[in-house]
Amino acid sequence: MAGNSFGTLFKITTFGESHGEALGGIIDGCPAGILLDFKAIQGEMSRRKPGQSAIVTQRKEDDEVQFLSGIFEGKTTGTPIGFIIPNTNQKSEDYSHIKDTYRPSHADYVYEQKYGIRDHRGGGRSSARETASRVVAGAIAKQVLSNIQINAFVSSVGDIFIDKPYQDLDFSKTENNPIRCPDEPTAIKMEEYIREIRKQGDTVGGTVTCVIQNVPIGLGEPVFDKLHAELGKAMLSINAVKGFEYGSGFCGAKMKGSEHNDLYNADGTTKSNLSGGIQGGISNGMDIYFRVAFKPVATIMKTQETLDNQGNIVEMSGKGRHDPCVVPRAVPIVEAMAAIVLADFYLLNKTYK
């Protein structure tokens, strides 16, 4: 299987399945001499882990990271950083009912058609649990980018949206509620809605907005490796993501150039930031902001028609432990992937100087 690595200089390769012995990864290209804050790394893992509130999957995993290499006396050595995250709460029997059946809107069918075999326990390699390894790499990437601030938050659930610009939000309040929405009145509405959706045996989608501040000018390459293109690839590689837009996004398609142009100040900053901090694929020093759309979780606790491996249309309903809405747990994953992209371009940019 190809496609298990991401990045050029700062590169993460992940391995493991949802119900295997462990997940893990190898981080290559991390600079030497970085004094790691292991508490911060574990804190990022706790933000992503299952079972953290009543509105997410109740699978209980500590998601404790065990580092195997690349670190000595608390500092990175410049060699590959190997790590594992043991799986301690597998309930593979929860998936026995789909051994010969393909769940609607999951990777089951295409995975088996492509590889001729699949691990049906929780989706195996195609499970969103794989993102735990990305969060480890992202937490280390954040420490490479010590001056850059990356803040993601839930900006919508279903048709409930934050109705104010990100500049008016206090990002320190994002972790004050299980939704990870920094606007408290909106967070209350979102949580109530998710609880109601869960009672119905259904799921709902939403969006995560990410704001990156203090980014130096010059990150990104102007042709195929544009900064926004790599951010888009990073976000679209996350399970359940259906869309990515940065800056003015699709709203920009409705505007005239005279409305959309970001006019300069004398110091090189711009009066507006519809470019989303990126021009010509290169960071311009303004805030980078983007929005990521997540679909409703495909496993629902309602009876649906589906296909079995004999070509029969059969009925099935979801079992086991699943998120009614994925976006609260997706926030640290979005931050992690953004950090990996920026760390990679930061290191690439140093090669020019």
For each residue, the residues with C-beta under 8 A, 3 or more apart:
1: 4 115 125
2:
3:
4: 1 13 14 15
5: 11 12 13
6: 11 12 134 234 237 340
7: 10 11 12 29 340 341 344
8: 11 29 344 348
9: 29 344 347 348
10: 7 27 28 29 30 141 144 340 343 344 346 347
11: 5 6 7 8 27 28 29 344
12: 5 6 7 25 26 27 28 133 134 137 340
13: 4 5 25 26 28
14: 4 23 24 25 130 133 134
15: 4 23 24 25 133
16: 20 21 22 23 24 84 85 87 125 130 133
17: 20 23 119 121 122 124 125 127
18: 87 90 119 121 122 123 124 127 129 130
19: 87 90 92 95 119 121 122 124
20: 16 17 23 87 119 124
21: 16 86 87
22: 16 84 85 86 87
23: 14 15 16 17 20 84 85 87 129 130 132 133
24: 14 15 16 82 83 84 85 133
25: 12 13 14 15 82 83 133 134 136 137
26: 12 13 80 81 82 83
27: 10 11 12 30 70 80 81 83 136 137 140
28: 10 11 12 13 80 81
29: 7 8 9 10 11 344 347
30: 10 27 34 70 76 78 81 140 144
31: 34 76 78 144 347
32: 75 76 77 78
33: 75 76 78
34: 30 31 75 76 140 143 144
35: 74 75
36: 41 71 74 75 76 140 143
37: 40 41 143
38: 41 42 74
39: 42 43
40: 37 43 44 139 142 143
41: 36 37 38 44 45 65 136 139 140
42: 38 39 45 46 64 65
43: 39 40 46 47 139
44: 40 41 47 48 135 136 138 139 142 332 335 336
45: 41 42 48 49 63 64 65 85 132 135 136 139
46: 42 43 49 52 63
47: 43 44 52 135 175 180 329 331 332
48: 44 45 63 131 132 135 329 332 333
49: 45 46 52 61 62 63 132 329
50: 56 57 58 59 60 61 321 329
51: 56 57 58 59 60 61
52: 46 47 49 56 178 329
53: 56 178 328
54: 178 195
55: 178 179 191 194 195 198 324 325 328
56: 50 51 52 53 178 323 324 328 329
57: 50 51 321 322 323
58: 50 51 321
59: 50 51 89 91 321
60: 50 51 88 89
61: 49 50 51 87 88 89
62: 49 88
63: 45 46 48 49 85 132
64: 42 45 85 86
65: 41 42 45 83 84 85 136
66: 83 84 85 86
67: 70 71 81 82 83
68: 82 83 84
69: 79 80 81 82
70: 27 30 67 76 77 78 79 80 81 82
71: 36 67 74 75 76 77 81
72: 75 77
73:
74: 35 36 38 71
75: 32 33 34 35 36 71 72
76: 30 31 32 33 34 36 70 71 81 140
77: 32 70 71 72
78: 30 31 32 33 70
79: 69 70
80: 26 27 28 69 70
81: 26 27 28 30 67 69 70 71 76 140
82: 24 25 26 67 68 69 70
83: 24 25 26 27 65 66 67 68 133 136
84: 16 22 23 24 65 66 68
85: 16 22 23 24 45 63 64 65 66 132 133 136
86: 21 22 64 66
87: 16 18 19 20 21 22 23 61 90 129
88: 60 61 62
89: 59 60 61
90: 18 19 87 121 122
91: 59 94 320 321
92: 19 95 96 121 122
93: 96
94: 91 122 319 320 321
95: 19 92 98 99 120 121 122 319 320
96: 92 93 99
97: 101 316 319
98: 95 101 102 103 108 120 316
99: 95 96 120
100: 308 309 310
101: 97 98 108 306 307 308 309 314 316
102: 98 106 108 109 112 306 307 308 309
103: 98 106 108 298 299 306 316 318
104: 298 304 306
105: 295 298
106: 102 103 109 123 126 298 299
107: 110 111 123 126
108: 98 101 102 103 111 112 118 120 123
109: 102 106 112 113 307
110: 107 113 114
111: 107 108 114 115 118 124 126
112: 102 108 109 115 116 117 118 309
113: 109 110
114: 110 111
115: 1 111 112 118
116: 112
117: 112
118: 108 111 112 115 124
119: 17 18 19 20 123 124 125
120: 95 98 99 108 123 124
121: 17 18 19 90 92 95 124
122: 17 18 19 90 92 94 95 127 129 320
123: 18 106 107 108 119 120 126 127 128
124: 17 18 19 20 111 118 119 120 121 127
125: 1 16 17 119 130
126: 106 107 111 123 130 239
127: 17 18 122 123 124 130 239
128: 123 131 239 240 326
129: 18 23 87 122 132
130: 14 16 18 23 125 126 127 133 134 239
131: 48 128 134 135 238 239 333 336
132: 23 45 48 49 63 85 129 135 136
133: 12 14 15 16 23 24 25 83 85 130 136 137
134: 6 12 14 25 130 131 137 138 333 336 337 340
135: 44 45 47 48 131 132 138 139 332 333 336
136: 25 27 41 44 45 65 83 85 132 133 139 140
137: 12 25 27 133 134 140 141 336 340
138: 44 134 135 141 142 332 333 335 336 337 338 339 340
139: 40 41 43 44 45 135 136 142 143 336 339
140: 27 30 34 36 41 76 81 136 137 143 144
141: 10 137 138 144 145 336 339 340 342 343
142: 40 44 138 139 145 146 148 150 335 339
143: 34 36 37 40 139 140 146
144: 10 30 31 34 140 141 343 346 347
145: 141 142 148 150 339 342 343 346
146: 142 143
147: 214
148: 142 145 212 213 214 215 342
149: 212 213 214
150: 142 145 210 211 212 335 338 339 342
151: 171 174 210 211 212 213 335
152: 208 209 210 211 331 332 334 335 338
153: 169 171 174 180 181 182 208 209 331
154: 157 179 180 181 187 190 206 207 208 327 328 331
155: 161 162 181 206 207 208 209 291
156: 159 160 161 162 206 207
157: 154 160 179 190 193 194 204 205 206 325 327
158: 193 197 204 205 206
159: 156
160: 156 157 186 189 190 193
161: 155 156 186
162: 155 156 169 181 183 186
163: 186
164: 168 169 183
165: 168 169
166: 169 209 211 289
167:
168: 164 165
169: 153 162 164 165 166 173 182 183
170: 173 182
171: 151 153 174 182 211
172: 182
173: 169 170 176 182 183 184
174: 151 153 171 180 181 182 331
175: 47 180
176: 173 182 184 187
177: 180 181 184 187 188 191
178: 52 53 54 55 56 191 328
179: 55 154 157 187 190 191 194 327 328
180: 47 153 154 174 175 177 327 328 331
181: 153 154 155 162 174 177 184 186 187 190
182: 153 169 170 171 172 173 174 176 187
183: 162 164 169 173 186 187
184: 173 176 177 181 187 188
185: 188 189
186: 160 161 162 163 181 183 189 190
187: 154 176 177 179 181 182 183 184 190 191
188: 177 184 185 191 192
189: 160 185 186 192 193
190: 154 157 160 179 181 186 187 193 194 206
191: 55 177 178 179 187 188 194 195
192: 188 189 195 196
193: 157 158 160 189 190 196 197 204
194: 55 157 179 190 191 197 198 204 324 325
195: 54 55 191 192 198 199
196: 192 193 199 200
197: 158 193 194 200 202 203 204 324 325
198: 55 194 195 201 202 324
199: 195 196
200: 196 197
201: 198 300 301 302 317 318
202: 197 198 296 300 301 302 324
203: 197 296 297 298 299 300 322 323 324 325
204: 157 158 193 194 197 296 324 325
205: 157 158 240 242 293 294 295 296 325 326 327
206: 154 155 156 157 158 190 293 294 325 326 327
207: 154 155 156 291 292 293 294 327
208: 152 153 154 155 291 292 294 327 330 331 334
209: 152 153 155 166 289 290 291 292
210: 150 151 152 289 290 291 292 334 335 338
211: 150 151 152 166 171 287 288 289
212: 148 149 150 151 215 277 287 288 289 338 342
213: 148 149 151 287 288
214: 147 148 149
215: 148 212 219 277 283 285 287 288 342
216: 219 283 285 346 349
217: 268 282 283 284 285
218: 282 283 349
219: 215 216 227 282 283 342 345 346 349
220: 225 226 227 228 230 278 281 282 283 345
221: 224 225 226 227 281 282 348
222: 226 280 281 282
223: 226 281
224: 221 229
225: 220 221 229 230 281
226: 220 221 222 223 229 230 278 280 281 282
227: 219 220 221 230 231 278 281 282 283 288 341 345
228: 220 231 232 246 247 276 278 281 290
229: 224 225 226 232 233 281
230: 220 225 226 227 233 234 341 344 345
231: 227 228 234 235 244 246 288 290 338 341
232: 228 229 235 236 244 246
233: 229 230 236 237
234: 6 230 231 237 238 337 338 340 341
235: 231 232 238 241 244 290 292 334 337 338
236: 232 233 241 244
237: 6 233 234 241 337
238: 131 234 235 241 292 330 333 334 337
239: 126 127 128 130 131 326
240: 128 205 294 295 297 298 326 330
241: 235 236 237 238 244 292 293 294 295
242: 205 293 294 295
243: 292 293
244: 231 232 235 236 241 290 291 292 293
245: 249 250 290 291
246: 228 231 232 249 276 278 288 289 290 291
247: 228 252 273 274 275 276 277 278 289 290
248: 251 252 255 260 274 275 276
249: 245 246 252 276 290 291
250: 245 253
251: 248 254 255
252: 247 248 249 255 260 274
253: 250
254: 251
255: 248 251 252 259 260 274
256: 259 260
257: 260 261
258: 261
259: 255 256
260: 248 252 255 256 257 274
261: 257 258 274
262: 270 271 272 273 274 275 279 286
263: 270 271 272
264: 268 269 270 271
265: 268 269 270 271
266:
267:
268: 217 264 265 284 285
269: 264 265 285 286
270: 262 263 264 265 273 275 284 286
271: 262 263 264 265
272: 262 263
273: 247 262 270 276 277 286 287 289
274: 247 248 252 255 260 261 262
275: 247 248 262 270 278 279 284 286
276: 228 246 247 248 249 273 287 288 289 290
277: 212 215 247 273 283 284 285 286 287 288 289
278: 220 226 227 228 246 247 275 281 282 283 284 288
279: 262 275 282 284
280: 222 226
281: 220 221 222 223 225 226 227 228 229 278
282: 217 218 219 220 221 222 226 227 278 279
283: 215 216 217 218 219 220 227 277 278 288
284: 217 268 270 275 277 278 279
285: 215 216 217 268 269 277
286: 262 269 270 273 275 277
287: 211 212 213 215 273 276 277
288: 211 212 213 215 227 231 246 276 277 278 283
289: 166 209 210 211 212 246 247 273 276 277
290: 209 210 228 231 235 244 245 246 247 249 276
291: 155 207 208 209 210 244 245 246 249
292: 207 208 209 210 235 238 241 243 244 330 334
293: 205 206 207 241 242 243 244
294: 205 206 207 208 240 241 242 326 327 330
295: 105 205 240 241 242 298
296: 202 203 204 205 300 325
297: 203 240 300 322 323 324 325 326
298: 103 104 105 106 203 240 295
299: 103 106 203 318 320 322
300: 201 202 203 296 297 304 317 318
301: 201 202 317 318 319
302: 201 202 317 318
303: 315 316 317
304: 104 300 315 316 317
305: 313 314 315
306: 101 102 103 104 313 314 315 316
307: 101 102 109 311 312 313 314
308: 100 101 102 311 312 314
309: 100 101 102 112
310: 100
311: 307 308
312: 307 308
313: 305 306 307
314: 101 305 306 307 308
315: 303 304 305 306
316: 97 98 101 103 303 304 306
317: 201 300 301 302 303 304
318: 103 201 299 300 301 302 322
319: 94 95 97 301
320: 91 94 95 122 299
321: 50 57 58 59 91 94
322: 57 203 297 299 318
323: 56 57 203 297 326 329
324: 55 56 194 197 198 202 203 204 297
325: 55 157 194 197 203 204 205 206 296 297 328
326: 128 205 206 239 240 294 297 323 329 330
327: 154 157 179 180 205 206 207 208 294 330 331
328: 53 55 56 154 178 179 180 325 331
329: 47 48 49 50 52 56 323 326 332 333
330: 208 238 240 292 294 326 327 333 334
331: 47 152 153 154 174 180 208 327 328 334 335
332: 44 47 48 135 138 152 329 335 336
333: 48 131 134 135 138 238 329 330 336 337
334: 152 208 210 235 238 292 330 331 337 338
335: 44 138 142 150 151 152 210 331 332 338 339
336: 44 131 134 135 137 138 139 141 332 333 339 340
337: 134 138 234 235 237 238 333 334 340 341
338: 138 150 152 210 212 231 234 235 334 335 341 342
339: 138 139 141 142 145 150 335 336 342 343
340: 6 7 10 12 134 137 138 141 234 336 337 343 344
341: 7 227 230 231 234 337 338 344 345
342: 141 145 148 150 212 215 219 338 339 345 346
343: 10 141 144 145 339 340 346 347
344: 7 8 9 10 11 29 230 340 341 347 348
345: 219 220 227 230 341 342 348 349
346: 10 144 145 216 219 342 343 349 350
347: 9 10 29 31 144 343 344 350 351
348: 8 9 221 344 345 351
349: 216 218 219 345 346 352 353
350: 346 347 353
351: 347 348
352: 349
353: 349 350
